[in-house]
Amino acid sequence: MPRKVATPQQLQLEVVRPERSEKPLERRNGTAAQKLGPRLALSPDEAASVLGVSRDYLDEHVIGELRIVRRGRRILIALTELERWLDRAATIGVSIERRAGKAANA
């Protein structure tokens, strides 16, 4: 059977652009977080970022003083635990400064 040769009219295609919604696309996890409310815990990287320190600093100086949740390889740090640590660290810092001041005055 002889093959038909395509003519230029048969090869013309119409380009149709997909419609974009006005709302930006949401991540899969983002929609669940919106339904559940604010997050209760952070990963160590996120906790370091919230505290304004590096991950290495968090691992060396902070995480040993925190109560953390481990599930397999996943580590979670509760926001309330970070706040508790900050309150305790601030209290310790104030008492050290007062002791140093008293020692200098004595």
MARVOLUM-534482 format. One record per atom (N, C-alpha, C, O): residue number from 1; residue in three letters; atom name; z, x, y. Coordinates in nm, 4 decimals, padded with zeros to 6 digits, always signed. Last residue first. Example, Ala and Ser with C-alpha at 12.3 -4.5 7.8 and 13.67 -1.06 7.14 Angstrom:
BEGIN
(2 "ser" "N" (+00.7080 +01.2850 -00.2250))
(2 "ser" "CA" (+00.7140 +01.3670 -00.1060))
(2 "ser" "C" (+00.7870 +01.2900 +00.0030))
(2 "ser" "O" (+00.8039 +01.3409 +00.1138))
(1 "ala" "N" (+00.7800 +01.3190 -00.5690))
(1 "ala" "CA" (+00.7800 +01.2300 -00.4500))
(1 "ala" "C" (+00.7800 +01.3200 -00.3300))
(1 "ala" "O" (+00.8465 +01.4236 -00.3319))
END
This chain:
BEGIN
(106 "ala" "N" (+09.5654 +03.2475 +04.3822))
(106 "ala" "CA" (+09.6965 +03.2911 +04.3375))
(106 "ala" "C" (+09.7186 +03.4382 +04.3586))
(106 "ala" "O" (+09.8253 +03.4899 +04.3255))
(105 "asn" "N" (+09.3027 +03.1934 +04.4451))
(105 "asn" "CA" (+09.4039 +03.1694 +04.5478))
(105 "asn" "C" (+09.5391 +03.2260 +04.5100))
(105 "asn" "O" (+09.6212 +03.2506 +04.5983))
(104 "ala" "N" (+09.1722 +03.2473 +04.2082))
(104 "ala" "CA" (+09.1394 +03.3292 +04.3254))
(104 "ala" "C" (+09.2461 +03.3138 +04.4339))
(104 "ala" "O" (+09.2764 +03.4090 +04.5059))
(103 "ala" "N" (+09.2757 +03.0488 +04.0452))
(103 "ala" "CA" (+09.3007 +03.1894 +04.0102))
(103 "ala" "C" (+09.2734 +03.2801 +04.1302))
(103 "ala" "O" (+09.3441 +03.3787 +04.1509))
(102 "lys" "N" (+09.1729 +02.8225 +04.1680))
(102 "lys" "CA" (+09.3183 +02.8414 +04.1642))
(102 "lys" "C" (+09.3522 +02.9878 +04.1342))
(102 "lys" "O" (+09.4461 +03.0434 +04.1912))
(101 "gly" "N" (+08.8985 +02.8608 +04.1178))
(101 "gly" "CA" (+08.9495 +02.8538 +04.2551))
(101 "gly" "C" (+09.0982 +02.8778 +04.2623))
(101 "gly" "O" (+09.1456 +02.9461 +04.3530))
(100 "ala" "N" (+08.8925 +02.8452 +03.8432))
(100 "ala" "CA" (+08.8500 +02.9701 +03.9075))
(100 "ala" "C" (+08.9014 +02.9746 +04.0506))
(100 "ala" "O" (+08.9428 +03.0799 +04.0990))
(99 "arg" "N" (+08.9725 +02.5810 +03.8074))
(99 "arg" "CA" (+09.0555 +02.6894 +03.7543))
(99 "arg" "C" (+09.0206 +02.8227 +03.8216))
(99 "arg" "O" (+09.1090 +02.9025 +03.8526))
(98 "arg" "N" (+08.7590 +02.4491 +03.9303))
(98 "arg" "CA" (+08.8945 +02.4334 +03.9857))
(98 "arg" "C" (+08.9855 +02.5470 +03.9375))
(98 "arg" "O" (+09.0643 +02.6020 +04.0143))
(97 "glu" "N" (+08.5480 +02.5223 +03.7617))
(97 "glu" "CA" (+08.5448 +02.5619 +03.9026))
(97 "glu" "C" (+08.6836 +02.5528 +03.9644))
(97 "glu" "O" (+08.7221 +02.6396 +04.0428))
(96 "ile" "N" (+08.6342 +02.3981 +03.5261))
(96 "ile" "CA" (+08.6192 +02.5435 +03.5289))
(96 "ile" "C" (+08.6190 +02.5927 +03.6727))
(96 "ile" "O" (+08.6824 +02.6936 +03.7036))
(95 "ser" "N" (+08.6236 +02.1298 +03.5983))
(95 "ser" "CA" (+08.7536 +02.1884 +03.5651))
(95 "ser" "C" (+08.7465 +02.3409 +03.5648))
(95 "ser" "O" (+08.8445 +02.4065 +03.6003))
(94 "val" "N" (+08.3471 +02.0995 +03.6389))
(94 "val" "CA" (+08.4396 +02.0790 +03.7503))
(94 "val" "C" (+08.5731 +02.1439 +03.7195))
(94 "val" "O" (+08.6312 +02.2077 +03.8073))
(93 "gly" "N" (+08.2481 +02.1449 +03.3785))
(93 "gly" "CA" (+08.2081 +02.2307 +03.4897))
(93 "gly" "C" (+08.3031 +02.2196 +03.6078))
(93 "gly" "O" (+08.3360 +02.3204 +03.6703))
(92 "ile" "N" (+08.3575 +01.9306 +03.2371))
(92 "ile" "CA" (+08.3959 +02.0674 +03.2009))
(92 "ile" "C" (+08.3638 +02.1618 +03.3165))
(92 "ile" "O" (+08.4440 +02.2494 +03.3488))
(91 "thr" "N" (+08.2228 +01.7205 +03.3596))
(91 "thr" "CA" (+08.3685 +01.7273 +03.3668))
(91 "thr" "C" (+08.4166 +01.8680 +03.3368))
(91 "thr" "O" (+08.5065 +01.9190 +03.4037))
(90 "ala" "N" (+07.9600 +01.7751 +03.2838))
(90 "ala" "CA" (+07.9949 +01.7743 +03.4261))
(90 "ala" "C" (+08.1456 +01.7854 +03.4441))
(90 "ala" "O" (+08.1914 +01.8538 +03.5356))
(89 "ala" "N" (+07.9796 +01.7439 +03.0076))
(89 "ala" "CA" (+07.9426 +01.8749 +03.0622))
(89 "ala" "C" (+07.9777 +01.8831 +03.2102))
(89 "ala" "O" (+08.0210 +01.9883 +03.2573))
(88 "arg" "N" (+08.0436 +01.4684 +02.9906))
(88 "arg" "CA" (+08.1376 +01.5698 +02.9414))
(88 "arg" "C" (+08.1073 +01.7067 +03.0010))
(88 "arg" "O" (+08.1992 +01.7783 +03.0408))
(87 "asp" "N" (+07.8101 +01.3572 +03.1031))
(87 "asp" "CA" (+07.9419 +01.3298 +03.1624))
(87 "asp" "C" (+08.0434 +01.4349 +03.1196))
(87 "asp" "O" (+08.1203 +01.4849 +03.2018))
(86 "leu" "N" (+07.6147 +01.4550 +02.9239))
(86 "leu" "CA" (+07.6108 +01.4911 +03.0658))
(86 "leu" "C" (+07.7452 +01.4694 +03.1331))
(86 "leu" "O" (+07.7899 +01.5532 +03.2115))
(85 "trp" "N" (+07.6962 +01.3288 +02.6873))
(85 "trp" "CA" (+07.6968 +01.4740 +02.6954))
(85 "trp" "C" (+07.6963 +01.5195 +02.8416))
(85 "trp" "O" (+07.7690 +01.6117 +02.8785))
(84 "arg" "N" (+07.6510 +01.0613 +02.7575))
(84 "arg" "CA" (+07.7861 +01.1050 +02.7231))
(84 "arg" "C" (+07.7982 +01.2566 +02.7362))
(84 "arg" "O" (+07.8970 +01.3074 +02.7891))
(83 "glu" "N" (+07.3726 +01.0681 +02.7872))
(83 "glu" "CA" (+07.4571 +01.0361 +02.9028))
(83 "glu" "C" (+07.6003 +01.0815 +02.8784))
(83 "glu" "O" (+07.6644 +01.1347 +02.9690))
(82 "leu" "N" (+07.2987 +01.1249 +02.5235))
(82 "leu" "CA" (+07.2632 +01.2192 +02.6306))
(82 "leu" "C" (+07.3495 +01.1948 +02.7539))
(82 "leu" "O" (+07.3947 +01.2898 +02.8180))
(81 "glu" "N" (+07.3945 +00.8913 +02.4042))
(81 "glu" "CA" (+07.4514 +01.0209 +02.3642))
(81 "glu" "C" (+07.4187 +01.1279 +02.4690))
(81 "glu" "O" (+07.5030 +01.2123 +02.4994))
(80 "thr" "N" (+07.2312 +00.6995 +02.5135))
(80 "thr" "CA" (+07.3745 +00.6947 +02.5462))
(80 "thr" "C" (+07.4430 +00.8264 +02.5103))
(80 "thr" "O" (+07.5375 +00.8682 +02.5771))
(79 "leu" "N" (+06.9927 +00.7677 +02.3895))
(79 "leu" "CA" (+07.0064 +00.7865 +02.5344))
(79 "leu" "C" (+07.1528 +00.7850 +02.5757))
(79 "leu" "O" (+07.1936 +00.8611 +02.6634))
(78 "ala" "N" (+07.0062 +00.9448 +02.0818))
(78 "ala" "CA" (+07.0305 +00.8221 +02.1577))
(78 "ala" "C" (+07.0464 +00.8547 +02.3061))
(78 "ala" "O" (+07.1058 +00.9560 +02.3429))
(77 "ile" "N" (+06.7600 +01.1189 +01.9266))
(77 "ile" "CA" (+06.8797 +01.1373 +02.0086))
(77 "ile" "C" (+06.8946 +01.0133 +02.0954))
(77 "ile" "O" (+06.8054 +00.9807 +02.1736))
(76 "leu" "N" (+06.6218 +01.1868 +01.6090))
(76 "leu" "CA" (+06.6342 +01.0968 +01.7233))
(76 "leu" "C" (+06.7662 +01.1227 +01.7949))
(76 "leu" "O" (+06.8697 +01.1453 +01.7321))
(75 "ile" "N" (+06.3908 +01.3472 +01.4065))
(75 "ile" "CA" (+06.5206 +01.3599 +01.4743))
(75 "ile" "C" (+06.5178 +01.2683 +01.5951))
(75 "ile" "O" (+06.4234 +01.2711 +01.6741))
(74 "arg" "N" (+06.2264 +01.3503 +01.0956))
(74 "arg" "CA" (+06.2373 +01.2891 +01.2283))
(74 "arg" "C" (+06.3792 +01.3051 +01.2818))
(74 "arg" "O" (+06.4763 +01.2795 +01.2105))
(73 "arg" "N" (+06.2123 +01.4217 +00.8380))
(73 "arg" "CA" (+06.1875 +01.5270 +00.9361))
(73 "arg" "C" (+06.2072 +01.4781 +01.0793))
(73 "arg" "O" (+06.2046 +01.5576 +01.1733))
(72 "gly" "N" (+06.4518 +01.1990 +00.7337))
(72 "gly" "CA" (+06.3463 +01.2881 +00.6883))
(72 "gly" "C" (+06.3320 +01.4022 +00.7881))
(72 "gly" "O" (+06.4293 +01.4712 +00.8186))
(71 "arg" "N" (+06.6204 +01.1269 +00.9979))
(71 "arg" "CA" (+06.5571 +01.0491 +00.8906))
(71 "arg" "C" (+06.4371 +01.1292 +00.8456))
(71 "arg" "O" (+06.3327 +01.1282 +00.9109))
(70 "arg" "N" (+06.9036 +01.1749 +01.1874))
(70 "arg" "CA" (+06.7970 +01.2406 +01.1116))
(70 "arg" "C" (+06.7499 +01.1460 +01.0026))
(70 "arg" "O" (+06.8296 +01.0923 +00.9256))
(69 "val" "N" (+07.0465 +01.1477 +01.4986))
(69 "val" "CA" (+07.0059 +01.0711 +01.3808))
(69 "val" "C" (+06.8908 +01.1462 +01.3158))
(69 "val" "O" (+06.7916 +01.1776 +01.3816))
(68 "ile" "N" (+07.3278 +01.3226 +01.6465))
(68 "ile" "CA" (+07.1863 +01.2911 +01.6334))
(68 "ile" "C" (+07.1612 +01.2132 +01.5060))
(68 "ile" "O" (+07.2447 +01.2124 +01.4156))
(67 "arg" "N" (+07.5527 +01.4008 +01.8874))
(67 "arg" "CA" (+07.5401 +01.3286 +01.7615))
(67 "arg" "C" (+07.3950 +01.2841 +01.7528))
(67 "arg" "O" (+07.3453 +01.2154 +01.8421))
(66 "leu" "N" (+07.5591 +01.7256 +02.0389))
(66 "leu" "CA" (+07.5159 +01.5864 +02.0353))
(66 "leu" "C" (+07.5256 +01.5291 +01.8945))
(66 "leu" "O" (+07.5087 +01.6003 +01.7955))
(65 "glu" "N" (+07.6051 +01.9922 +02.0399))
(65 "glu" "CA" (+07.7125 +01.9087 +02.0924))
(65 "glu" "C" (+07.6794 +01.7593 +02.0862))
(65 "glu" "O" (+07.7618 +01.6758 +02.1237))
(64 "gly" "N" (+07.3694 +02.1038 +01.9548))
(64 "gly" "CA" (+07.4883 +02.1221 +01.8713))
(64 "gly" "C" (+07.6053 +02.0349 +01.9146))
(64 "gly" "O" (+07.6947 +02.0068 +01.8349))
(63 "ile" "N" (+07.1942 +02.0635 +02.1640))
(63 "ile" "CA" (+07.1843 +01.9759 +02.0472))
(63 "ile" "C" (+07.3040 +01.9889 +01.9531))
(63 "ile" "O" (+07.3361 +01.8952 +01.8800))
(62 "val" "N" (+07.2425 +02.2647 +02.3649))
(62 "val" "CA" (+07.2816 +02.1253 +02.3823))
(62 "val" "C" (+07.2921 +02.0501 +02.2511))
(62 "val" "O" (+07.3903 +01.9792 +02.2290))
(61 "his" "N" (+07.1553 +02.5291 +02.3199))
(61 "his" "CA" (+07.2788 +02.5038 +02.3950))
(61 "his" "C" (+07.3287 +02.3596 +02.3935))
(61 "his" "O" (+07.4468 +02.3355 +02.4187))
(60 "glu" "N" (+06.9227 +02.5498 +02.1580))
(60 "glu" "CA" (+07.0241 +02.6555 +02.1571))
(60 "glu" "C" (+07.1579 +02.6125 +02.2162))
(60 "glu" "O" (+07.2630 +02.6547 +02.1680))
(59 "asp" "N" (+06.7695 +02.3162 +02.2013))
(59 "asp" "CA" (+06.8055 +02.3559 +02.0651))
(59 "asp" "C" (+06.9209 +02.4560 +02.0629))
(59 "asp" "O" (+07.0076 +02.4485 +01.9758))
(58 "leu" "N" (+06.7429 +02.3241 +02.4824))
(58 "leu" "CA" (+06.8067 +02.2099 +02.4173))
(58 "leu" "C" (+06.8556 +02.2490 +02.2783))
(58 "leu" "O" (+06.9691 +02.2190 +02.2412))
(57 "tyr" "N" (+06.5998 +02.5628 +02.5084))
(57 "tyr" "CA" (+06.7335 +02.5518 +02.5671))
(57 "tyr" "C" (+06.8106 +02.4379 +02.5015))
(57 "tyr" "O" (+06.9285 +02.4522 +02.4690))
(56 "asp" "N" (+06.3609 +02.4881 +02.3795))
(56 "asp" "CA" (+06.4412 +02.5989 +02.3268))
(56 "asp" "C" (+06.5845 +02.5920 +02.3796))
(56 "asp" "O" (+06.6796 +02.6129 +02.3043))
(55 "arg" "N" (+06.2677 +02.2893 +02.5493))
(55 "arg" "CA" (+06.3070 +02.2517 +02.4126))
(55 "arg" "C" (+06.3927 +02.3617 +02.3514))
(55 "arg" "O" (+06.4876 +02.3323 +02.2788))
(54 "ser" "N" (+06.4075 +02.3215 +02.8809))
(54 "ser" "CA" (+06.3063 +02.3478 +02.7791))
(54 "ser" "C" (+06.3579 +02.3040 +02.6426))
(54 "ser" "O" (+06.4780 +02.2843 +02.6239))
(53 "val" "N" (+06.5210 +02.0484 +03.0916))
(53 "val" "CA" (+06.5353 +02.1807 +03.0308))
(53 "val" "C" (+06.4230 +02.1997 +02.9289))
(53 "val" "O" (+06.3521 +02.1049 +02.8951))
(52 "gly" "N" (+06.5534 +01.7911 +03.1862))
(52 "gly" "CA" (+06.4960 +01.8919 +03.2751))
(52 "gly" "C" (+06.5127 +02.0335 +03.2240))
(52 "gly" "O" (+06.5182 +02.1282 +03.3024))
(51 "leu" "N" (+06.6278 +01.5759 +03.0394))
(51 "leu" "CA" (+06.7351 +01.6590 +03.0938))
(51 "leu" "C" (+06.6831 +01.7650 +03.1908))
(51 "leu" "O" (+06.7600 +01.8218 +03.2684))
(50 "val" "N" (+06.3741 +01.4850 +02.9671))
(50 "val" "CA" (+06.4611 +01.3981 +03.0477))
(50 "val" "C" (+06.5728 +01.4792 +03.1124))
(50 "val" "O" (+06.6088 +01.4542 +03.2275))
(49 "ser" "N" (+06.2887 +01.7016 +02.8079))
(49 "ser" "CA" (+06.2165 +01.6673 +02.9305))
(49 "ser" "C" (+06.3029 +01.5822 +03.0230))
(49 "ser" "O" (+06.3049 +01.6048 +03.1440))
(48 "ala" "N" (+06.4681 +01.6832 +02.5974))
(48 "ala" "CA" (+06.4653 +01.8041 +02.6801))
(48 "ala" "C" (+06.3973 +01.7756 +02.8130))
(48 "ala" "O" (+06.4432 +01.8204 +02.9180))
(47 "ala" "N" (+06.3914 +01.4331 +02.4972))
(47 "ala" "CA" (+06.5269 +01.4517 +02.5492))
(47 "ala" "C" (+06.5332 +01.5750 +02.6392))
(47 "ala" "O" (+06.5963 +01.5719 +02.7449))
(46 "glu" "N" (+06.1329 +01.4880 +02.4076))
(46 "glu" "CA" (+06.1521 +01.3923 +02.5158))
(46 "glu" "C" (+06.2904 +01.4082 +02.5795))
(46 "glu" "O" (+06.3045 +01.3980 +02.7013))
(45 "asp" "N" (+06.1952 +01.6696 +02.2024))
(45 "asp" "CA" (+06.1066 +01.7099 +02.3125))
(45 "asp" "C" (+06.1250 +01.6181 +02.4329))
(45 "asp" "O" (+06.1320 +01.6647 +02.5466))
(44 "pro" "N" (+06.3584 +01.5089 +02.0310))
(44 "pro" "CA" (+06.4146 +01.6252 +02.1008))
(44 "pro" "C" (+06.3273 +01.6739 +02.2170))
(44 "pro" "O" (+06.3804 +01.7153 +02.3200))
(43 "ser" "N" (+06.2919 +01.1604 +02.1061))
(43 "ser" "CA" (+06.2716 +01.2796 +02.0239))
(43 "ser" "C" (+06.3339 +01.3972 +02.0982))
(43 "ser" "O" (+06.3601 +01.3862 +02.2180))
(42 "leu" "N" (+06.5351 +00.9046 +02.1813))
(42 "leu" "CA" (+06.4241 +00.9931 +02.2165))
(42 "leu" "C" (+06.4103 +01.1026 +02.1128))
(42 "leu" "O" (+06.5050 +01.1340 +02.0407))
(41 "ala" "N" (+06.6351 +00.5566 +02.1820))
(41 "ala" "CA" (+06.6472 +00.6959 +02.1397))
(41 "ala" "C" (+06.5198 +00.7718 +02.1739))
(41 "ala" "O" (+06.4129 +00.7137 +02.1927))
(40 "leu" "N" (+06.5816 +00.3098 +02.2843))
(40 "leu" "CA" (+06.7221 +00.3448 +02.2679))
(40 "leu" "C" (+06.7409 +00.4921 +02.2355))
(40 "leu" "O" (+06.8484 +00.5476 +02.2578))
(39 "arg" "N" (+06.3482 +00.1768 +02.5198))
(39 "arg" "CA" (+06.3794 +00.2610 +02.4040))
(39 "arg" "C" (+06.5271 +00.2972 +02.4026))
(39 "arg" "O" (+06.5893 +00.3132 +02.5076))
(38 "pro" "N" (+06.3421 -00.1693 +02.6255))
(38 "pro" "CA" (+06.3503 -00.0251 +02.6506))
(38 "pro" "C" (+06.3902 +00.0511 +02.5242))
(38 "pro" "O" (+06.4562 -00.0022 +02.4350))
(37 "gly" "N" (+06.1594 -00.4064 +02.4183))
(37 "gly" "CA" (+06.2413 -00.3693 +02.5321))
(37 "gly" "C" (+06.2482 -00.2186 +02.5462))
(37 "gly" "O" (+06.1686 -00.1471 +02.4853))
(36 "leu" "N" (+05.9855 -00.5101 +02.2306))
(36 "leu" "CA" (+06.1217 -00.4802 +02.1896))
(36 "leu" "C" (+06.2136 -00.4470 +02.3060))
(36 "leu" "O" (+06.3355 -00.4588 +02.2927))
(35 "lys" "N" (+05.7426 -00.5400 +02.3633))
(35 "lys" "CA" (+05.8036 -00.6576 +02.3012))
(35 "lys" "C" (+05.9509 -00.6336 +02.2696))
(35 "lys" "O" (+06.0325 -00.7252 +02.2802))
(34 "gln" "N" (+05.6893 -00.2802 +02.4403))
(34 "gln" "CA" (+05.7032 -00.3826 +02.5428))
(34 "gln" "C" (+05.7714 -00.5058 +02.4863))
(34 "gln" "O" (+05.8506 -00.5696 +02.5556))
(33 "ala" "N" (+05.6656 -00.1545 +02.1958))
(33 "ala" "CA" (+05.7766 -00.1168 +02.2826))
(33 "ala" "C" (+05.7980 -00.2215 +02.3908))
(33 "ala" "O" (+05.9117 -00.2490 +02.4291))
(32 "ala" "N" (+05.4281 -00.2683 +02.1045))
(32 "ala" "CA" (+05.5523 -00.2947 +02.0313))
(32 "ala" "C" (+05.6730 -00.2634 +02.1195))
(32 "ala" "O" (+05.7715 -00.3371 +02.1183))
(31 "thr" "N" (+05.2483 -00.1628 +02.2856))
(31 "thr" "CA" (+05.2679 -00.3065 +02.2826))
(31 "thr" "C" (+05.3967 -00.3418 +02.2094))
(31 "thr" "O" (+05.4667 -00.4353 +02.2483))
(30 "gly" "N" (+05.2589 +00.1128 +02.2308))
(30 "gly" "CA" (+05.3014 +00.0620 +02.3614))
(30 "gly" "C" (+05.3278 -00.0867 +02.3590))
(30 "gly" "O" (+05.4213 -00.1332 +02.4242))
(29 "asn" "N" (+05.1434 +00.1597 +01.9871))
(29 "asn" "CA" (+05.2893 +00.1654 +01.9961))
(29 "asn" "C" (+05.3402 +00.1064 +02.1268))
(29 "asn" "O" (+05.4521 +00.0556 +02.1329))
(28 "arg" "N" (+04.8735 +00.1334 +02.0630))
(28 "arg" "CA" (+04.9302 +00.0478 +01.9590))
(28 "arg" "C" (+05.0823 +00.0441 +01.9674))
(28 "arg" "O" (+05.1430 -00.0624 +01.9561))
(27 "arg" "N" (+04.8088 +00.1314 +02.4127))
(27 "arg" "CA" (+04.8285 +00.2000 +02.2860))
(27 "arg" "C" (+04.8949 +00.1058 +02.1878))
(27 "arg" "O" (+04.9634 +00.0110 +02.2260))
(26 "glu" "N" (+04.5750 -00.0711 +02.5825))
(26 "glu" "CA" (+04.7132 -00.0340 +02.5544))
(26 "glu" "C" (+04.7189 +00.0366 +02.4208))
(26 "glu" "O" (+04.6438 +00.0056 +02.3283))
(25 "leu" "N" (+04.3240 -00.0408 +02.8301))
(25 "leu" "CA" (+04.3596 -00.0502 +02.6886))
(25 "leu" "C" (+04.5029 -00.0030 +02.6685))
(25 "leu" "O" (+04.5464 +00.0938 +02.7308))
(24 "pro" "N" (+04.3644 -00.2210 +03.1383))
(24 "pro" "CA" (+04.3402 -00.0980 +03.0625))
(24 "pro" "C" (+04.3833 -00.1170 +02.9178))
(24 "pro" "O" (+04.4692 -00.2000 +02.8879))
(23 "lys" "N" (+04.2032 -00.5275 +03.2240))
(23 "lys" "CA" (+04.3251 -00.4597 +03.1827))
(23 "lys" "C" (+04.2904 -00.3288 +03.1125))
(23 "lys" "O" (+04.1955 -00.3253 +03.0342))
(22 "glu" "N" (+03.9472 -00.6162 +03.2461))
(22 "glu" "CA" (+04.0112 -00.5657 +03.3675))
(22 "glu" "C" (+04.1390 -00.4894 +03.3343))
(22 "glu" "O" (+04.1785 -00.3982 +03.4069))
(21 "ser" "N" (+03.7247 -00.5075 +02.9857))
(21 "ser" "CA" (+03.8237 -00.5993 +03.0415))
(21 "ser" "C" (+03.8877 -00.5349 +03.1642))
(21 "ser" "O" (+03.8820 -00.4132 +03.1820))
(20 "arg" "N" (+03.3806 -00.4576 +02.9776))
(20 "arg" "CA" (+03.5137 -00.3975 +02.9854))
(20 "arg" "C" (+03.6094 -00.4986 +03.0456))
(20 "arg" "O" (+03.5781 -00.5660 +03.1437))
(19 "glu" "N" (+03.1179 -00.5134 +02.7551))
(19 "glu" "CA" (+03.1986 -00.5634 +02.8668))
(19 "glu" "C" (+03.3358 -00.4977 +02.8626))
(19 "glu" "O" (+03.3976 -00.4847 +02.7569))
(18 "pro" "N" (+02.8748 -00.2661 +02.6756))
(18 "pro" "CA" (+02.9872 -00.3534 +02.6370))
(18 "pro" "C" (+03.0659 -00.3954 +02.7603))
(18 "pro" "O" (+03.0778 -00.3202 +02.8570))
(17 "arg" "N" (+02.5320 -00.2882 +02.7643))
(17 "arg" "CA" (+02.6624 -00.2225 +02.7838))
(17 "arg" "C" (+02.7737 -00.3179 +02.7435))
(17 "arg" "O" (+02.7678 -00.4371 +02.7737))
(16 "val" "N" (+02.2420 -00.2646 +02.5944))
(16 "val" "CA" (+02.3417 -00.3623 +02.6367))
(16 "val" "C" (+02.4749 -00.2898 +02.6465))
(16 "val" "O" (+02.5245 -00.2361 +02.5474))
(15 "val" "N" (+01.9106 -00.1868 +02.6119))
(15 "val" "CA" (+02.0448 -00.1293 +02.6157))
(15 "val" "C" (+02.1393 -00.2336 +02.6715))
(15 "val" "O" (+02.1196 -00.2847 +02.7818))
(14 "glu" "N" (+01.6521 -00.2655 +02.3951))
(14 "glu" "CA" (+01.7242 -00.3086 +02.5141))
(14 "glu" "C" (+01.8664 -00.2524 +02.5059))
(14 "glu" "O" (+01.9342 -00.2688 +02.4045))
(13 "leu" "N" (+01.3732 -00.0748 +02.2942))
(13 "leu" "CA" (+01.5067 -00.1295 +02.2694))
(13 "leu" "C" (+01.5706 -00.1680 +02.4015))
(13 "leu" "O" (+01.5441 -00.1079 +02.5056))
(12 "gln" "N" (+01.0537 -00.0446 +02.1635))
(12 "gln" "CA" (+01.1342 -00.0642 +02.2835))
(12 "gln" "C" (+01.2653 -00.1320 +02.2469))
(12 "gln" "O" (+01.2673 -00.2336 +02.1774))
(11 "leu" "N" (+00.8932 -00.0362 +01.9405))
(11 "leu" "CA" (+00.9979 +00.0638 +01.9533))
(11 "leu" "C" (+01.0851 +00.0468 +02.0781))
(11 "leu" "O" (+01.1827 +00.1201 +02.0942))
(10 "gln" "N" (+00.6942 -00.2271 +01.9609))
(10 "gln" "CA" (+00.7946 -00.2449 +01.8568))
(10 "gln" "C" (+00.9127 -00.1491 +01.8744))
(10 "gln" "O" (+01.0224 -00.1789 +01.8273))
(9 "gln" "N" (+00.5308 -00.1243 +02.1586))
(9 "gln" "CA" (+00.6051 -00.2472 +02.1855))
(9 "gln" "C" (+00.7153 -00.2680 +02.0821))
(9 "gln" "O" (+00.8206 -00.3225 +02.1154))
(8 "pro" "N" (+00.4030 +00.0970 +02.0404))
(8 "pro" "CA" (+00.5065 +00.1171 +02.1417))
(8 "pro" "C" (+00.5877 -00.0081 +02.1705))
(8 "pro" "O" (+00.7055 +00.0031 +02.2046))
(7 "thr" "N" (+00.3849 +00.0370 +01.6832))
(7 "thr" "CA" (+00.3256 +00.0364 +01.8164))
(7 "thr" "C" (+00.4369 +00.0529 +01.9189))
(7 "thr" "O" (+00.5531 +00.0259 +01.8885))
(6 "ala" "N" (+00.3888 +00.2064 +01.3786))
(6 "ala" "CA" (+00.4620 +00.1333 +01.4822))
(6 "ala" "C" (+00.3906 +00.1445 +01.6150))
(6 "ala" "O" (+00.3420 +00.2512 +01.6525))
(5 "val" "N" (+00.1667 +00.1491 +01.1168))
(5 "val" "CA" (+00.2061 +00.2416 +01.2218))
(5 "val" "C" (+00.2719 +00.1589 +01.3324))
(5 "val" "O" (+00.2192 +00.0560 +01.3746))
(4 "lys" "N" (+00.2296 +00.0607 +00.7836))
(4 "lys" "CA" (+00.1943 +00.0171 +00.9186))
(4 "lys" "C" (+00.2451 +00.1201 +01.0185))
(4 "lys" "O" (+00.3558 +00.1719 +01.0039))
(3 "arg" "N" (+00.0891 +00.2085 +00.4946))
(3 "arg" "CA" (+00.2028 +00.1901 +00.5870))
(3 "arg" "C" (+00.1535 +00.1450 +00.7218))
(3 "arg" "O" (+00.0475 +00.1871 +00.7681))
(2 "pro" "N" (-00.0847 +00.0597 +00.2180))
(2 "pro" "CA" (-00.0867 +00.1395 +00.3408))
(2 "pro" "C" (+00.0331 +00.1047 +00.4287))
(2 "pro" "O" (+00.0740 -00.0111 +00.4373))
(1 "met" "N" (+00.0000 +00.0824 -00.1179))
(1 "met" "CA" (+00.0000 +00.0000 +00.0000))
(1 "met" "C" (+00.0000 +00.0868 +00.1242))
(1 "met" "O" (+00.0797 +00.1801 +00.1331))
END
